[in-house]
């Protein structure tokens, strides 16, 4: 059976519903920077304005060396039985 999600009523920090891109190149999620190149959450206590992502390894280097100028973060809302919709 296919797993279904309702991110609109659940944990908005679930990385399965967030896509991160560096100049249109998808950046992979990693659990922590020590485990590889990609992005991870930092400061995700209850929504207080301090939540952010951290770029790790090669993803960070791509920003630092000017390879990527734009980082885009998309949040998706997936309701049971419906298609996912971008919400931010």
PyMOL CGO cylinders between C-alpha atoms (Angstrom):
from pymol import cmd
from pymol.cgo import CYLINDER

trace = [
    CYLINDER, 0.00, 0.00, 0.00, 1.28, 3.46, -0.91, 0.3, 1, 1, 1, 1, 1, 1,
    CYLINDER, 1.28, 3.46, -0.91, 1.97, 5.74, 2.05, 0.3, 1, 1, 1, 1, 1, 1,
    CYLINDER, 1.97, 5.74, 2.05, -0.06, 8.95, 2.11, 0.3, 1, 1, 1, 1, 1, 1,
    CYLINDER, -0.06, 8.95, 2.11, 0.68, 12.13, 3.99, 0.3, 1, 1, 1, 1, 1, 1,
    CYLINDER, 0.68, 12.13, 3.99, -1.15, 15.20, 5.18, 0.3, 1, 1, 1, 1, 1, 1,
    CYLINDER, -1.15, 15.20, 5.18, 1.62, 17.74, 5.69, 0.3, 1, 1, 1, 1, 1, 1,
    CYLINDER, 1.62, 17.74, 5.69, -0.90, 20.57, 6.06, 0.3, 1, 1, 1, 1, 1, 1,
    CYLINDER, -0.90, 20.57, 6.06, -1.95, 19.16, 9.42, 0.3, 1, 1, 1, 1, 1, 1,
    CYLINDER, -1.95, 19.16, 9.42, 1.38, 17.61, 10.42, 0.3, 1, 1, 1, 1, 1, 1,
    CYLINDER, 1.38, 17.61, 10.42, 5.02, 18.49, 10.96, 0.3, 1, 1, 1, 1, 1, 1,
    CYLINDER, 5.02, 18.49, 10.96, 5.86, 21.21, 8.45, 0.3, 1, 1, 1, 1, 1, 1,
    CYLINDER, 5.86, 21.21, 8.45, 9.58, 20.45, 8.88, 0.3, 1, 1, 1, 1, 1, 1,
    CYLINDER, 9.58, 20.45, 8.88, 9.27, 17.00, 7.26, 0.3, 1, 1, 1, 1, 1, 1,
    CYLINDER, 9.27, 17.00, 7.26, 11.94, 17.14, 4.55, 0.3, 1, 1, 1, 1, 1, 1,
    CYLINDER, 11.94, 17.14, 4.55, 9.84, 14.95, 2.22, 0.3, 1, 1, 1, 1, 1, 1,
    CYLINDER, 9.84, 14.95, 2.22, 7.60, 17.98, 1.58, 0.3, 1, 1, 1, 1, 1, 1,
    CYLINDER, 7.60, 17.98, 1.58, 10.34, 20.52, 1.05, 0.3, 1, 1, 1, 1, 1, 1,
    CYLINDER, 10.34, 20.52, 1.05, 12.45, 20.94, -2.07, 0.3, 1, 1, 1, 1, 1, 1,
    CYLINDER, 12.45, 20.94, -2.07, 15.60, 23.05, -2.08, 0.3, 1, 1, 1, 1, 1, 1,
    CYLINDER, 15.60, 23.05, -2.08, 17.31, 24.23, -5.25, 0.3, 1, 1, 1, 1, 1, 1,
    CYLINDER, 17.31, 24.23, -5.25, 20.53, 26.09, -6.02, 0.3, 1, 1, 1, 1, 1, 1,
    CYLINDER, 20.53, 26.09, -6.02, 20.00, 27.90, -9.32, 0.3, 1, 1, 1, 1, 1, 1,
    CYLINDER, 20.00, 27.90, -9.32, 17.43, 25.24, -10.34, 0.3, 1, 1, 1, 1, 1, 1,
    CYLINDER, 17.43, 25.24, -10.34, 19.68, 22.30, -9.33, 0.3, 1, 1, 1, 1, 1, 1,
    CYLINDER, 19.68, 22.30, -9.33, 17.98, 20.19, -6.67, 0.3, 1, 1, 1, 1, 1, 1,
    CYLINDER, 17.98, 20.19, -6.67, 19.90, 20.04, -3.39, 0.3, 1, 1, 1, 1, 1, 1,
    CYLINDER, 19.90, 20.04, -3.39, 19.57, 16.77, -1.46, 0.3, 1, 1, 1, 1, 1, 1,
    CYLINDER, 19.57, 16.77, -1.46, 18.46, 16.65, 2.18, 0.3, 1, 1, 1, 1, 1, 1,
    CYLINDER, 18.46, 16.65, 2.18, 20.98, 15.27, 4.69, 0.3, 1, 1, 1, 1, 1, 1,
    CYLINDER, 20.98, 15.27, 4.69, 20.32, 14.50, 8.35, 0.3, 1, 1, 1, 1, 1, 1,
    CYLINDER, 20.32, 14.50, 8.35, 23.36, 16.52, 9.41, 0.3, 1, 1, 1, 1, 1, 1,
    CYLINDER, 23.36, 16.52, 9.41, 26.31, 18.18, 7.69, 0.3, 1, 1, 1, 1, 1, 1,
    CYLINDER, 26.31, 18.18, 7.69, 28.70, 15.48, 8.92, 0.3, 1, 1, 1, 1, 1, 1,
    CYLINDER, 28.70, 15.48, 8.92, 26.84, 12.93, 6.74, 0.3, 1, 1, 1, 1, 1, 1,
    CYLINDER, 26.84, 12.93, 6.74, 27.31, 14.60, 3.35, 0.3, 1, 1, 1, 1, 1, 1,
    CYLINDER, 27.31, 14.60, 3.35, 26.63, 17.40, 0.93, 0.3, 1, 1, 1, 1, 1, 1,
    CYLINDER, 26.63, 17.40, 0.93, 23.13, 18.93, 0.84, 0.3, 1, 1, 1, 1, 1, 1,
    CYLINDER, 23.13, 18.93, 0.84, 20.85, 20.83, 3.22, 0.3, 1, 1, 1, 1, 1, 1,
    CYLINDER, 20.85, 20.83, 3.22, 19.65, 20.28, 6.77, 0.3, 1, 1, 1, 1, 1, 1,
    CYLINDER, 19.65, 20.28, 6.77, 17.49, 22.12, 9.30, 0.3, 1, 1, 1, 1, 1, 1,
    CYLINDER, 17.49, 22.12, 9.30, 18.93, 24.30, 12.03, 0.3, 1, 1, 1, 1, 1, 1,
    CYLINDER, 18.93, 24.30, 12.03, 16.97, 26.05, 14.78, 0.3, 1, 1, 1, 1, 1, 1,
    CYLINDER, 16.97, 26.05, 14.78, 13.65, 24.27, 14.28, 0.3, 1, 1, 1, 1, 1, 1,
    CYLINDER, 13.65, 24.27, 14.28, 12.11, 24.72, 17.68, 0.3, 1, 1, 1, 1, 1, 1,
    CYLINDER, 12.11, 24.72, 17.68, 8.42, 25.68, 17.64, 0.3, 1, 1, 1, 1, 1, 1,
    CYLINDER, 8.42, 25.68, 17.64, 7.94, 28.27, 14.94, 0.3, 1, 1, 1, 1, 1, 1,
    CYLINDER, 7.94, 28.27, 14.94, 9.58, 31.32, 16.42, 0.3, 1, 1, 1, 1, 1, 1,
    CYLINDER, 9.58, 31.32, 16.42, 11.20, 33.01, 13.46, 0.3, 1, 1, 1, 1, 1, 1,
    CYLINDER, 11.20, 33.01, 13.46, 14.59, 31.37, 13.97, 0.3, 1, 1, 1, 1, 1, 1,
    CYLINDER, 14.59, 31.37, 13.97, 14.16, 28.31, 11.77, 0.3, 1, 1, 1, 1, 1, 1,
    CYLINDER, 14.16, 28.31, 11.77, 16.57, 28.05, 8.84, 0.3, 1, 1, 1, 1, 1, 1,
    CYLINDER, 16.57, 28.05, 8.84, 18.36, 25.61, 6.61, 0.3, 1, 1, 1, 1, 1, 1,
    CYLINDER, 18.36, 25.61, 6.61, 22.10, 25.04, 6.53, 0.3, 1, 1, 1, 1, 1, 1,
    CYLINDER, 22.10, 25.04, 6.53, 23.92, 24.12, 3.34, 0.3, 1, 1, 1, 1, 1, 1,
    CYLINDER, 23.92, 24.12, 3.34, 26.55, 21.43, 3.82, 0.3, 1, 1, 1, 1, 1, 1,
    CYLINDER, 26.55, 21.43, 3.82, 29.66, 20.34, 1.96, 0.3, 1, 1, 1, 1, 1, 1,
    CYLINDER, 29.66, 20.34, 1.96, 29.53, 20.86, -1.79, 0.3, 1, 1, 1, 1, 1, 1,
    CYLINDER, 29.53, 20.86, -1.79, 26.22, 22.72, -1.58, 0.3, 1, 1, 1, 1, 1, 1,
    CYLINDER, 26.22, 22.72, -1.58, 27.79, 25.31, 0.71, 0.3, 1, 1, 1, 1, 1, 1,
    CYLINDER, 27.79, 25.31, 0.71, 30.85, 25.53, -1.52, 0.3, 1, 1, 1, 1, 1, 1,
    CYLINDER, 30.85, 25.53, -1.52, 28.64, 26.14, -4.57, 0.3, 1, 1, 1, 1, 1, 1,
    CYLINDER, 28.64, 26.14, -4.57, 27.25, 29.27, -2.88, 0.3, 1, 1, 1, 1, 1, 1,
    CYLINDER, 27.25, 29.27, -2.88, 30.60, 30.43, -1.51, 0.3, 1, 1, 1, 1, 1, 1,
    CYLINDER, 30.60, 30.43, -1.51, 32.37, 30.15, -4.89, 0.3, 1, 1, 1, 1, 1, 1,
    CYLINDER, 32.37, 30.15, -4.89, 29.54, 31.90, -6.76, 0.3, 1, 1, 1, 1, 1, 1,
    CYLINDER, 29.54, 31.90, -6.76, 28.38, 28.84, -8.70, 0.3, 1, 1, 1, 1, 1, 1,
    CYLINDER, 28.38, 28.84, -8.70, 24.85, 29.31, -7.27, 0.3, 1, 1, 1, 1, 1, 1,
    CYLINDER, 24.85, 29.31, -7.27, 23.41, 32.76, -6.81, 0.3, 1, 1, 1, 1, 1, 1,
    CYLINDER, 23.41, 32.76, -6.81, 19.83, 31.83, -5.88, 0.3, 1, 1, 1, 1, 1, 1,
    CYLINDER, 19.83, 31.83, -5.88, 18.67, 29.33, -3.28, 0.3, 1, 1, 1, 1, 1, 1,
    CYLINDER, 18.67, 29.33, -3.28, 14.98, 28.45, -3.56, 0.3, 1, 1, 1, 1, 1, 1,
    CYLINDER, 14.98, 28.45, -3.56, 13.04, 26.57, -0.87, 0.3, 1, 1, 1, 1, 1, 1,
    CYLINDER, 13.04, 26.57, -0.87, 9.57, 25.21, -1.74, 0.3, 1, 1, 1, 1, 1, 1,
    CYLINDER, 9.57, 25.21, -1.74, 7.07, 23.85, 0.78, 0.3, 1, 1, 1, 1, 1, 1,
    CYLINDER, 7.07, 23.85, 0.78, 4.42, 21.39, -0.44, 0.3, 1, 1, 1, 1, 1, 1,
    CYLINDER, 4.42, 21.39, -0.44, 0.98, 20.58, 0.94, 0.3, 1, 1, 1, 1, 1, 1,
    CYLINDER, 0.98, 20.58, 0.94, -0.08, 16.97, 0.30, 0.3, 1, 1, 1, 1, 1, 1,
    CYLINDER, -0.08, 16.97, 0.30, -3.60, 16.11, 1.39, 0.3, 1, 1, 1, 1, 1, 1,
    CYLINDER, -3.60, 16.11, 1.39, -4.79, 12.52, 1.54, 0.3, 1, 1, 1, 1, 1, 1,
    CYLINDER, -4.79, 12.52, 1.54, -5.95, 11.48, -1.93, 0.3, 1, 1, 1, 1, 1, 1,
    CYLINDER, -5.95, 11.48, -1.93, -5.03, 14.83, -3.51, 0.3, 1, 1, 1, 1, 1, 1,
    CYLINDER, -5.03, 14.83, -3.51, -2.05, 15.91, -5.49, 0.3, 1, 1, 1, 1, 1, 1,
    CYLINDER, -2.05, 15.91, -5.49, 0.61, 17.92, -3.74, 0.3, 1, 1, 1, 1, 1, 1,
    CYLINDER, 0.61, 17.92, -3.74, 0.34, 21.69, -4.03, 0.3, 1, 1, 1, 1, 1, 1,
    CYLINDER, 0.34, 21.69, -4.03, 3.12, 24.18, -3.53, 0.3, 1, 1, 1, 1, 1, 1,
    CYLINDER, 3.12, 24.18, -3.53, 2.19, 26.42, -0.59, 0.3, 1, 1, 1, 1, 1, 1,
    CYLINDER, 2.19, 26.42, -0.59, 5.19, 28.73, -0.30, 0.3, 1, 1, 1, 1, 1, 1,
]
cmd.load_cgo(trace, "trace")
